[in-house]
């Protein structure tokens, strides 16, 4: 699980670099398509059954939809904003949104420590976004609102994965989710002038490989395993390690500066995740 989280942390820098080459729609489609293709031989070797009942298909379809939506916010947010701040903001807000959604729609009980965690997480998000410096029109222009929406949509991915754990294997679930997300992304990507990516240089392909096969096929599949085995709330806690990795990678490769508010926000967010997942 630790290696999977490393691939996720690095992927924020990878996405920022890829944003200079292609539109988010184009990157979304090819990322999902490559992820599904990379996973298919593994399914054959392990003799995993790809059969998906109509009952399970509705969950897979929803998961593919949320995956595609998340990836738009992910690629567009890194194009507009800072990769390090995005990695910190999304991965600290995601467990907060997961708990809020499960409490509102699945009658999960909130304890005092959970409420304290939610408040700390929200404070952390405000600090990272430096929201007091932004006007309403600047939230999307800065990429920050894309990161917030990305964290929100990923919470549904986490919850859906935990709901199918007793009825579907994690590898078939990942494969069908990636494939459906690629199909949903194709109409958006096909109309882009940069749809054909095969003439790009080695920098593009290195980063594309890391963001698709590394973070998508390997990292996301391992995360689905955790969500299925441990439940959505505990699985989201593994994201705890990603903010620091994302920030350090962005500082080294992109020259992004680490601000005091980002550090404070990251600490608030990580403390929030700890509180939410701490046993009573």
BAZA-520053 format. One record per residue (C-alpha): residue number from 1; residue in three letters; x, y, z. Coordinates in nm, 4 decimals. Last residue first. Example, Ala and Ser with C-alpha at 12.3 -4.5 7.8 and 13.67 -1.06 7.14 Angstrom:
! BAZA-520053
PT   k   r        X        Y        Z
PT   2 SER   1.3670  -0.1060   0.7140
PT   1 ALA   1.2300  -0.4500   0.7800
! end
This chain:
! BAZA-520053
PT   k   r        X        Y        Z
PT 280 UNK  -1.2454   0.5299   2.0323
PT 279 UNK  -1.0333   0.4038   1.7454
PT 278 UNK  -0.8587   0.6733   1.5464
PT 277 UNK  -0.9682   0.6957   1.1819
PT 276 UNK  -1.1367   1.0351   1.2062
PT 275 UNK  -0.8758   1.1723   1.4442
PT 274 UNK  -0.5826   1.0677   1.2263
PT 273 UNK  -0.7447   1.2079   0.9119
PT 272 UNK  -0.8001   1.5401   1.0905
PT 271 UNK  -0.4391   1.5473   1.2101
PT 270 UNK  -0.3294   1.5008   0.8478
PT 269 UNK  -0.5553   1.7858   0.7371
PT 268 UNK  -0.4400   2.0231   1.0086
PT 267 UNK  -0.0756   1.9408   0.9362
PT 266 UNK  -0.1297   1.9976   0.5627
PT 265 UNK  -0.3026   2.3293   0.6288
PT 264 UNK  -0.0168   2.4501   0.8470
PT 263 UNK   0.2403   2.3427   0.5892
PT 262 UNK   0.0417   2.5066   0.3084
PT 261 UNK   0.0007   2.8235   0.5170
PT 260 UNK   0.3766   2.8402   0.5788
PT 259 UNK   0.4500   2.8199   0.2087
PT 258 UNK   0.6458   2.5486   0.0285
PT 257 UNK   0.7694   2.6818  -0.3023
PT 256 UNK   0.7211   2.5032  -0.6337
PT 255 UNK   1.0403   2.4338  -0.8290
PT 254 UNK   0.8675   2.1847  -1.0582
PT 253 UNK   1.0867   1.8782  -1.0097
PT 252 UNK   1.2113   1.9110  -0.6510
PT 251 UNK   0.9335   2.1228  -0.4977
PT 250 UNK   0.6604   1.9280  -0.6775
PT 249 UNK   0.8063   1.5990  -0.5517
PT 248 UNK   0.8242   1.7303  -0.1932
PT 247 UNK   0.4617   1.8466  -0.2004
PT 246 UNK   0.3186   1.5295  -0.3542
PT 245 UNK   0.5126   1.3040  -0.1164
PT 244 UNK   0.4063   1.5121   0.1857
PT 243 UNK   0.0419   1.5040   0.0792
PT 242 UNK   0.0377   1.1269  -0.0058
PT 241 UNK   0.1078   0.9656   0.3316
PT 240 UNK  -0.2393   1.0209   0.4840
PT 239 UNK  -0.3980   0.8773   0.1675
PT 238 UNK  -0.3913   0.5541   0.3657
PT 237 UNK  -0.6669   0.7055   0.5795
PT 236 UNK  -0.9103   0.6778   0.2872
PT 235 UNK  -0.8942   0.3009   0.3258
PT 234 UNK  -1.0034   0.3225   0.6884
PT 233 UNK  -1.3153   0.5250   0.6049
PT 232 UNK  -1.4085   0.3272   0.2925
PT 231 UNK  -1.3903  -0.0223   0.4388
PT 230 UNK  -1.0876  -0.2372   0.5196
PT 229 UNK  -1.0984  -0.5151   0.2605
PT 228 UNK  -1.2888  -0.3474  -0.0215
PT 227 UNK  -1.1384  -0.0026   0.0309
PT 226 UNK  -0.7897  -0.1525   0.0668
PT 225 UNK  -0.8278  -0.3544  -0.2535
PT 224 UNK  -0.9613  -0.0454  -0.4314
PT 223 UNK  -0.6487   0.1403  -0.3190
PT 222 UNK  -0.4283  -0.1348  -0.4637
PT 221 UNK  -0.6157  -0.0953  -0.7921
PT 220 UNK  -0.5700   0.2823  -0.7818
PT 219 UNK  -0.1945   0.2601  -0.7317
PT 218 UNK  -0.1129  -0.0154  -0.9813
PT 217 UNK  -0.3280   0.0554  -1.2861
PT 216 UNK  -0.3767   0.4289  -1.2242
PT 215 UNK  -0.0679   0.5566  -1.0384
PT 214 UNK   0.1948   0.3467  -1.2142
PT 213 UNK   0.0301   0.2362  -1.5406
PT 212 UNK  -0.1417   0.5702  -1.6057
PT 211 UNK   0.0416   0.8517  -1.4227
PT 210 UNK   0.3840   0.6871  -1.4352
PT 209 UNK   0.3521   0.5855  -1.8008
PT 208 UNK   0.2295   0.9322  -1.8951
PT 207 UNK   0.5217   1.0941  -1.7150
PT 206 UNK   0.7757   0.8817  -1.8994
PT 205 UNK   0.5838   0.9190  -2.2257
PT 204 UNK   0.5643   1.2981  -2.2107
PT 203 UNK   0.9322   1.3364  -2.1295
PT 202 UNK   1.0158   1.0958  -2.4143
PT 201 UNK   0.8651   1.3229  -2.6789
PT 200 UNK   0.5124   1.3395  -2.8198
PT 199 UNK   0.4241   1.2049  -3.1659
PT 198 UNK   0.1907   0.9320  -3.0390
PT 197 UNK  -0.0589   1.1585  -2.8610
PT 196 UNK  -0.3400   1.1611  -3.1159
PT 195 UNK  -0.6219   1.3521  -2.9421
PT 194 UNK  -0.4397   1.6878  -2.9627
PT 193 UNK  -0.7029   1.8548  -3.1828
PT 192 UNK  -0.9742   1.7560  -2.9318
PT 191 UNK  -1.3015   1.6154  -3.0638
PT 190 UNK  -1.2113   1.2561  -2.9765
PT 189 UNK  -1.1472   1.3466  -2.6113
PT 188 UNK  -1.5030   1.4348  -2.5086
PT 187 UNK  -1.6590   1.1414  -2.6927
PT 186 UNK  -1.3875   0.9113  -2.5503
PT 185 UNK  -1.4211   1.0028  -2.1809
PT 184 UNK  -1.7280   0.7866  -2.1117
PT 183 UNK  -1.5666   0.4924  -2.2917
PT 182 UNK  -1.2419   0.5429  -2.0970
PT 181 UNK  -1.4314   0.5583  -1.7664
PT 180 UNK  -1.6130   0.2366  -1.8612
PT 179 UNK  -1.2807   0.0618  -1.9280
PT 178 UNK  -1.1193   0.1882  -1.6084
PT 177 UNK  -1.4168   0.0793  -1.3940
PT 176 UNK  -1.4377  -0.2570  -1.5737
PT 175 UNK  -1.0701  -0.3277  -1.5084
PT 174 UNK  -1.0737  -0.2057  -1.1481
PT 173 UNK  -1.3760  -0.4187  -1.0570
PT 172 UNK  -1.2251  -0.7177  -1.2382
PT 171 UNK  -0.9086  -0.6720  -1.0274
PT 170 UNK  -1.0885  -0.6105  -0.6956
PT 169 UNK  -1.3042  -0.9214  -0.7128
PT 168 UNK  -1.6808  -0.8735  -0.7009
PT 167 UNK  -1.9687  -0.9498  -0.4623
PT 166 UNK  -1.8405  -0.9052  -0.1078
PT 165 UNK  -1.6329  -0.5939  -0.1775
PT 164 UNK  -1.9028  -0.4193  -0.3818
PT 163 UNK  -1.9932  -0.1487  -0.1280
PT 162 UNK  -1.6321  -0.0643  -0.0330
PT 161 UNK  -1.5504   0.0275  -0.3915
PT 160 UNK  -1.8594   0.2503  -0.4084
PT 159 UNK  -1.7529   0.4404  -0.0947
PT 158 UNK  -1.4010   0.5135  -0.2182
PT 157 UNK  -1.5166   0.6244  -0.5630
PT 156 UNK  -1.7767   0.8451  -0.3930
PT 155 UNK  -1.5025   1.0150  -0.1886
PT 154 UNK  -1.3122   1.0672  -0.5138
PT 153 UNK  -1.5887   1.3007  -0.6321
PT 152 UNK  -1.5478   1.5309  -0.3298
PT 151 UNK  -1.1675   1.5388  -0.3428
PT 150 UNK  -1.1814   1.6292  -0.7126
PT 149 UNK  -1.4384   1.8997  -0.6408
PT 148 UNK  -1.1980   2.0563  -0.3901
PT 147 UNK  -0.9081   2.0279  -0.6357
PT 146 UNK  -1.1106   2.1898  -0.9125
PT 145 UNK  -1.2038   2.4639  -0.6660
PT 144 UNK  -0.8355   2.5347  -0.6113
PT 143 UNK  -0.7380   2.5526  -0.9785
PT 142 UNK  -0.6640   2.9240  -0.9555
PT 141 UNK  -0.9236   3.0177  -1.2180
PT 140 UNK  -1.1876   2.8084  -1.0413
PT 139 UNK  -1.1566   2.9938  -0.7107
PT 138 UNK  -1.0772   3.3268  -0.8780
PT 137 UNK  -1.4353   3.4264  -0.9534
PT 136 UNK  -1.5272   3.4037  -0.5836
PT 135 UNK  -1.2492   3.6439  -0.4881
PT 134 UNK  -0.9317   3.5003  -0.3442
PT 133 UNK  -0.6927   3.6166  -0.0713
PT 132 UNK  -0.9090   3.4943   0.2189
PT 131 UNK  -0.9204   3.1508   0.0522
PT 130 UNK  -0.5536   3.0826   0.1135
PT 129 UNK  -0.6302   2.7491  -0.0601
PT 128 UNK  -0.3997   2.5588   0.1768
PT 127 UNK  -0.5333   2.7458   0.4797
PT 126 UNK  -0.9000   2.6963   0.3858
PT 125 UNK  -0.8410   2.3250   0.3281
PT 124 UNK  -0.6708   2.2861   0.6651
PT 123 UNK  -0.9581   2.4627   0.8400
PT 122 UNK  -1.1993   2.2209   0.6702
PT 121 UNK  -0.9905   1.9261   0.7846
PT 120 UNK  -0.9749   2.0569   1.1399
PT 119 UNK  -1.3524   2.0947   1.1492
PT 118 UNK  -1.4051   1.7432   1.0118
PT 117 UNK  -1.1556   1.5963   1.2563
PT 116 UNK  -1.3253   1.7631   1.5538
PT 115 UNK  -1.6573   1.6234   1.4313
PT 114 UNK  -1.5039   1.2765   1.4020
PT 113 UNK  -1.3474   1.3022   1.7500
PT 112 UNK  -1.6850   1.3906   1.8959
PT 111 UNK  -1.8532   1.0932   1.7334
PT 110 UNK  -2.0363   1.0854   1.4026
PT 109 UNK  -2.2617   0.7868   1.3447
PT 108 UNK  -2.2871   0.6427   0.9929
PT 107 UNK  -2.6436   0.6805   0.8652
PT 106 UNK  -2.5543   0.5886   0.5065
PT 105 UNK  -2.6472   0.9124   0.3291
PT 104 UNK  -2.5407   1.1934   0.5625
PT 103 UNK  -2.2825   1.0127   0.7761
PT 102 UNK  -2.1316   0.8219   0.4824
PT 101 UNK  -2.1120   1.1488   0.2874
PT 100 UNK  -1.9452   1.3429   0.5706
PT  99 UNK  -1.6956   1.0637   0.6413
PT  98 UNK  -1.5903   1.0405   0.2784
PT  97 UNK  -1.5759   1.4216   0.2459
PT  96 UNK  -1.3257   1.4425   0.5312
PT  95 UNK  -1.1278   1.1468   0.3993
PT  94 UNK  -1.0961   1.3291   0.0635
PT  93 UNK  -1.0056   1.6702   0.2073
PT  92 UNK  -0.6478   1.5752   0.3012
PT  91 UNK  -0.5729   1.3987  -0.0275
PT  90 UNK  -0.7270   1.6673  -0.2432
PT  89 UNK  -0.5599   1.9640  -0.0714
PT  88 UNK  -0.2099   1.8180  -0.0384
PT  87 UNK  -0.1892   1.6899  -0.3948
PT  86 UNK  -0.3353   2.0147  -0.5234
PT  85 UNK  -0.0876   2.2225  -0.3220
PT  84 UNK   0.1978   2.0231  -0.4709
PT  83 UNK   0.0654   2.0402  -0.8268
PT  82 UNK   0.0117   2.4164  -0.8154
PT  81 UNK  -0.2807   2.5541  -1.0119
PT  80 UNK  -0.4299   2.5890  -1.3590
PT  79 UNK  -0.2972   2.2801  -1.5351
PT  78 UNK  -0.2942   2.0845  -1.2079
PT  77 UNK  -0.6627   2.1614  -1.1563
PT  76 UNK  -0.7518   2.0645  -1.5123
PT  75 UNK  -0.5821   1.7253  -1.4810
PT  74 UNK  -0.7309   1.6343  -1.1418
PT  73 UNK  -1.0716   1.7965  -1.2005
PT  72 UNK  -1.1061   1.5960  -1.5218
PT  71 UNK  -0.9747   1.2870  -1.3473
PT  70 UNK  -1.2384   1.3106  -1.0761
PT  69 UNK  -1.5179   1.3212  -1.3313
PT  68 UNK  -1.3837   1.0152  -1.5124
PT  67 UNK  -1.3471   0.8218  -1.1864
PT  66 UNK  -1.6953   0.9310  -1.0775
PT  65 UNK  -1.8465   0.8000  -1.4012
PT  64 UNK  -1.6467   0.4768  -1.3890
PT  63 UNK  -1.7605   0.4200  -1.0305
PT  62 UNK  -2.1213   0.4790  -1.1265
PT  61 UNK  -2.0928   0.2290  -1.4102
PT  60 UNK  -1.9219  -0.0230  -1.1813
PT  59 UNK  -2.1969   0.0173  -0.9234
PT  58 UNK  -2.4709  -0.0245  -1.1860
PT  57 UNK  -2.2816  -0.3224  -1.3268
PT  56 UNK  -2.2965  -0.5045  -0.9942
PT  55 UNK  -2.6746  -0.5644  -1.0148
PT  54 UNK  -2.6555  -0.6347  -1.3885
PT  53 UNK  -2.4014  -0.9064  -1.3192
PT  52 UNK  -2.0366  -0.8703  -1.4198
PT  51 UNK  -1.8404  -1.1604  -1.5677
PT  50 UNK  -1.4708  -1.0818  -1.5917
PT  49 UNK  -1.3574  -1.3931  -1.4060
PT  48 UNK  -0.9966  -1.3806  -1.2906
PT  47 UNK  -0.7665  -1.6420  -1.4384
PT  46 UNK  -0.4604  -1.4934  -1.2643
PT  45 UNK  -0.2718  -1.4819  -1.5943
PT  44 UNK  -0.5775  -1.3536  -1.7819
PT  43 UNK  -0.6538  -1.0810  -1.5273
PT  42 UNK  -0.2894  -0.9708  -1.5321
PT  41 UNK  -0.3019  -0.9526  -1.9123
PT  40 UNK  -0.6054  -0.7148  -1.8871
PT  39 UNK  -0.4574  -0.4696  -1.6337
PT  38 UNK  -0.2257  -0.2900  -1.8757
PT  37 UNK  -0.5070  -0.2534  -2.1312
PT  36 UNK  -0.7417  -0.1092  -1.8680
PT  35 UNK  -0.4831   0.1434  -1.7461
PT  34 UNK  -0.3924   0.2405  -2.1020
PT  33 UNK  -0.7579   0.3125  -2.1830
PT  32 UNK  -0.8054   0.5039  -1.8592
PT  31 UNK  -0.4991   0.7239  -1.9122
PT  30 UNK  -0.5682   0.7667  -2.2832
PT  29 UNK  -0.9200   0.8928  -2.2184
PT  28 UNK  -0.8346   1.1259  -1.9328
PT  27 UNK  -0.5296   1.2757  -2.1052
PT  26 UNK  -0.7373   1.3715  -2.4082
PT  25 UNK  -1.0144   1.5221  -2.1944
PT  24 UNK  -0.7570   1.7112  -1.9852
PT  23 UNK  -0.6172   1.8807  -2.2995
PT  22 UNK  -0.2645   1.7873  -2.4047
PT  21 UNK   0.1091   1.8574  -2.3824
PT  20 UNK   0.1622   2.1204  -2.1125
PT  19 UNK  -0.0850   1.9400  -1.8862
PT  18 UNK   0.1408   1.6336  -1.8987
PT  17 UNK   0.3938   1.8150  -1.6781
PT  16 UNK   0.1311   1.9021  -1.4162
PT  15 UNK  -0.0051   1.5470  -1.4280
PT  14 UNK   0.3395   1.3967  -1.3599
PT  13 UNK   0.3866   1.6354  -1.0653
PT  12 UNK   0.0575   1.5190  -0.9176
PT  11 UNK   0.1461   1.1590  -1.0040
PT  10 UNK   0.4410   1.1587  -0.7633
PT   9 UNK   0.2116   1.1400  -0.4614
PT   8 UNK  -0.0089   0.8749  -0.6200
PT   7 UNK   0.2903   0.6560  -0.7097
PT   6 UNK   0.4119   0.6926  -0.3508
PT   5 UNK   0.0656   0.5908  -0.2238
PT   4 UNK   0.0894   0.2678  -0.4226
PT   3 UNK   0.4330   0.1995  -0.2749
PT   2 UNK   0.2894   0.2364   0.0775
PT   1 UNK   0.0000   0.0000   0.0000
! end
